[in-house]
Amino acid sequence: PPPFTGVWMGDSKLCAIGVHCGNHITSHGLALNCCTDLTWFDHIVPCGLEGKGVTSLSHELGQHVAVNHVLEPFLHSFQEVFDCTLVSSEDPG
């Protein structure tokens, strides 16, 4: 439940999820930390949550996990869960 939305590994956030509504427009998105340089988070309070950390797939798995390794399976799962077809902006038509 809020303010702990997202995907968590213990006390560390792996994926942030957000929704913004304004001017009759709804925007949404997520940020999945694959191979993020986590040292940048030492300078801020991530997501405004004192005492909570940030992690990445690479950190949790102990090996480099690049975005291009995660993108295709993530998009496939997204389509299954939301029963939709994703269309790339690079696709013609």
Contacts in CASP RR format, 6 or more apart in sequence:
PFRMAT RR
TARGET T0000
AUTHOR 0000-0000-0000
METHOD contacts of the structure
MODEL  1
PPPFTGVWMGDSKLCAIGVHCGNHITSHGLALNCCTDLTWFDHIVPCGLE
GKGVTSLSHELGQHVAVNHVLEPFLHSFQEVFDCTLVSSEDPG
3 47 0 8 1.000
3 48 0 8 1.000
3 49 0 8 1.000
4 49 0 8 1.000
5 16 0 8 1.000
5 17 0 8 1.000
5 18 0 8 1.000
6 13 0 8 1.000
6 14 0 8 1.000
6 15 0 8 1.000
6 16 0 8 1.000
6 17 0 8 1.000
6 30 0 8 1.000
7 13 0 8 1.000
7 14 0 8 1.000
7 15 0 8 1.000
7 17 0 8 1.000
7 32 0 8 1.000
8 14 0 8 1.000
9 55 0 8 1.000
9 60 0 8 1.000
11 51 0 8 1.000
11 52 0 8 1.000
11 53 0 8 1.000
12 52 0 8 1.000
12 53 0 8 1.000
12 54 0 8 1.000
12 55 0 8 1.000
13 33 0 8 1.000
13 46 0 8 1.000
13 47 0 8 1.000
13 49 0 8 1.000
13 52 0 8 1.000
13 53 0 8 1.000
13 54 0 8 1.000
13 55 0 8 1.000
14 32 0 8 1.000
14 33 0 8 1.000
14 54 0 8 1.000
14 55 0 8 1.000
14 56 0 8 1.000
14 57 0 8 1.000
14 60 0 8 1.000
15 30 0 8 1.000
15 31 0 8 1.000
15 32 0 8 1.000
15 33 0 8 1.000
16 30 0 8 1.000
16 31 0 8 1.000
16 47 0 8 1.000
17 28 0 8 1.000
17 29 0 8 1.000
17 30 0 8 1.000
18 28 0 8 1.000
18 29 0 8 1.000
18 30 0 8 1.000
19 26 0 8 1.000
19 27 0 8 1.000
19 28 0 8 1.000
19 29 0 8 1.000
20 26 0 8 1.000
20 27 0 8 1.000
20 28 0 8 1.000
21 27 0 8 1.000
32 57 0 8 1.000
32 70 0 8 1.000
32 74 0 8 1.000
33 54 0 8 1.000
33 55 0 8 1.000
33 56 0 8 1.000
33 57 0 8 1.000
34 56 0 8 1.000
34 57 0 8 1.000
34 58 0 8 1.000
34 65 0 8 1.000
34 66 0 8 1.000
34 67 0 8 1.000
34 69 0 8 1.000
34 70 0 8 1.000
35 56 0 8 1.000
35 57 0 8 1.000
35 58 0 8 1.000
35 64 0 8 1.000
35 65 0 8 1.000
35 66 0 8 1.000
35 67 0 8 1.000
36 54 0 8 1.000
36 56 0 8 1.000
36 58 0 8 1.000
38 54 0 8 1.000
38 55 0 8 1.000
38 56 0 8 1.000
38 59 0 8 1.000
41 53 0 8 1.000
41 54 0 8 1.000
46 52 0 8 1.000
46 53 0 8 1.000
46 54 0 8 1.000
56 65 0 8 1.000
57 65 0 8 1.000
57 70 0 8 1.000
58 64 0 8 1.000
58 65 0 8 1.000
75 86 0 8 1.000
78 84 0 8 1.000
78 86 0 8 1.000
79 85 0 8 1.000
79 86 0 8 1.000
END
